[in-house]
């Protein structure tokens, strides 16, 4: 293999000796252009119909939260309940001197199934300032590239917060790869006040 590559290089060098300086410069530029073009193709961004999401479980369902909406994934911690709050509002906890409102994702979306125990659950801290909000999920599985699946009608979803369905490329068992894509702003709309205040 090494000998054949060496022979090929020698042939190239001999061929270039008979070229004029102008022709040689043109050959070198063409080779560099071809090399750069192949590098750009290999480093191309993912297909436009693919996106990265944090895959979370809530009840029997799997949901995809856009990675740009997520600040951090935290282990579960006890929350202080809010009297007379909506059923999906699990409570609040303190973080860095500020209150973080916790919304139970399964309850907010009407997911069925028994939630897992507190120790294995996660809090998905969302990337927002006022108010700070975390989603309580049964488990944060990890980040994955997903490809949206064709759906018949946008209005046929169980919740306004679900914008479609997608298939995860990897990271889950085959039967769990189809998940619902979430719009975080729509999900939070029923819980947020009109004016910015601390907490929900």
C-alpha positions, 0 to 999 in steps of 0.5 A, spaced: 500 500 500 505 504 501 509 503 495 503 504 491 502 511 494 509 512 493 509 511 486 503 515 485 506 521 488 512 520 484 508 520 478 505 526 480 511 530 481 514 527 474 508 530 471 508 537 474 515 537 472 513 538 465 508 543 466 509 551 466 509 555 472 502 558 470 499 551 469 502 548 475 499 554 480 493 552 476 493 545 478 495 546 485 489 551 486 484 546 483 487 541 488 486 546 494 479 548 492 477 541 491 480 539 498 476 545 501 470 543 498 470 536 501 472 539 508 466 543 508 461 538 506 464 533 511 463 539 516 456 541 514 450 542 519 445 537 520 439 537 515 435 542 516 429 538 518 433 535 524 433 538 531 437 537 538 432 536 544 433 534 551 429 527 551 424 527 558 420 522 560 413 523 564 408 518 565 408 513 559 410 519 554 417 521 552 417 529 550 423 533 547 424 540 549 429 544 545 436 544 547 436 552 547 430 552 552 434 548 557 439 551 562 441 545 566 438 539 569 438 538 576 437 532 581 430 532 584 429 536 590 423 537 595 419 543 593 415 547 598 407 547 596 403 553 594 397 553 597 391 554 592 396 553 586 394 549 580 395 542 580 401 542 576 404 547 580 409 542 584 411 548 588 417 552 589 425 551 591 430 556 592 436 557 588 442 562 588 437 566 592 431 566 588 425 562 588 424 557 582 417 555 580 416 547 579 411 545 574 410 537 574 410 536 566 406 530 566 400 533 570 401 540 566 400 535 559 395 530 562 400 524 561 397 518 564 402 513 568 405 512 575 410 517 576 417 514 578 420 515 585 423 522 587 430 520 587 430 518 580 426 524 578 429 530 575 428 538 575 429 541 568 431 548 569 429 553 563 433 558 560 429 564 562 430 570 568 423 572 570 420 568 573 425 562 574 421 555 572 423 548 572 420 542 569 419 536 574 420 530 569 420 522 571 427 522 568 431 526 563 434 521 558 439 526 555 440 530 549 439 527 542 438 529 535 431 528 532 427 528 525 420 530 525 415 526 523 409 528 518 403 529 522 396 530 519 393 536 522 397 541 527 390 542 531 390 534 533 395 534 538 392 533 546 395 539 548 397 546 545 404 545 547 405 539 543 407 542 536 409 535 533 412 528 533 419 526 532 423 520 532 430 520 536 436 518 532 439 514 538 439 513 546 432 510 547 430 503 546 426 502 539 419 502 542 421 509 545 424 513 540 418 516 538 416 523 542 412 529 542 416 536 541 414 541 546 413 549 545 416 551 552 412 558 551 406 555 550 407 550 556 408 555 561 403 560 558 397 558 563 402 558 569 405 565 568 402 572 570 401 578 565 406 582 569 413 579 571 414 577 578 418 572 582 415 565 582 409 563 579 
